[in-house]
């Protein structure tokens, strides 16, 4: 099984409550581009490998 790559820092079940009921899309404002656009909740508030643990000593995880 592969590990999830896209991790949400705001859970999807919170974001879905703000979506339009028929289309399930959210309106989003981008501060970087100064634009408003619509997208699905699973496409926002996420980063690649946000919760990934790197550089852990091998003896810290015991099975």
C-alpha positions as CSV (number, residue, x, y, z in Angstrom):
1,X,0.0,0.0,0.0
2,X,1.3,3.4,-0.9
3,X,1.5,6.3,1.6
4,X,-0.7,9.3,1.1
5,X,1.3,12.2,-0.5
6,X,-1.2,15.1,-0.2
7,X,-1.9,16.0,3.5
8,X,-4.6,18.5,4.4
9,X,-3.9,20.9,7.2
10,X,-7.6,21.7,7.3
11,X,-9.6,18.5,7.2
12,X,-11.8,17.8,4.2
13,X,-14.9,17.3,6.3
14,X,-14.6,20.9,7.5
15,X,-14.1,22.3,4.0
16,X,-17.1,20.3,2.5
17,X,-19.5,22.2,4.8
18,X,-18.5,25.5,3.1
19,X,-19.1,24.2,-0.4
20,X,-22.1,25.0,-2.5
21,X,-24.6,22.2,-2.0
22,X,-25.4,21.4,-5.6
23,X,-22.0,21.8,-7.3
24,X,-19.8,20.9,-4.2
25,X,-17.3,23.6,-5.3
26,X,-15.8,26.3,-3.0
27,X,-14.9,29.8,-4.0
28,X,-11.2,30.5,-3.1
29,X,-9.2,33.7,-2.9
30,X,-5.5,33.4,-3.7
31,X,-3.4,36.0,-2.0
32,X,-0.5,35.2,-4.3
33,X,-2.3,35.9,-7.6
34,X,-5.0,38.2,-6.2
35,X,-7.7,36.1,-8.0
36,X,-10.9,34.3,-7.0
37,X,-11.5,30.8,-8.4
38,X,-13.7,27.8,-7.7
39,X,-12.3,24.3,-6.8
40,X,-13.2,21.1,-5.0
41,X,-12.4,20.9,-1.3
42,X,-9.8,18.1,-1.8
43,X,-7.7,20.5,-3.9
44,X,-7.1,23.2,-1.3
45,X,-5.5,23.5,2.1
46,X,-3.1,20.7,1.4
47,X,0.6,20.3,0.9
48,X,2.7,17.4,-0.3
49,X,4.2,15.3,2.5
50,X,3.1,17.8,5.1
51,X,3.0,15.2,7.9
52,X,5.9,13.0,6.6
53,X,8.5,12.2,9.2
54,X,12.0,12.5,7.9
55,X,15.3,11.8,9.5
56,X,14.0,9.7,12.4
57,X,16.5,7.6,14.1
58,X,15.8,4.0,13.3
59,X,15.8,2.9,17.0
60,X,12.9,5.2,17.9
61,X,10.2,3.1,16.2
62,X,9.7,-0.3,17.8
63,X,7.3,-2.9,16.3
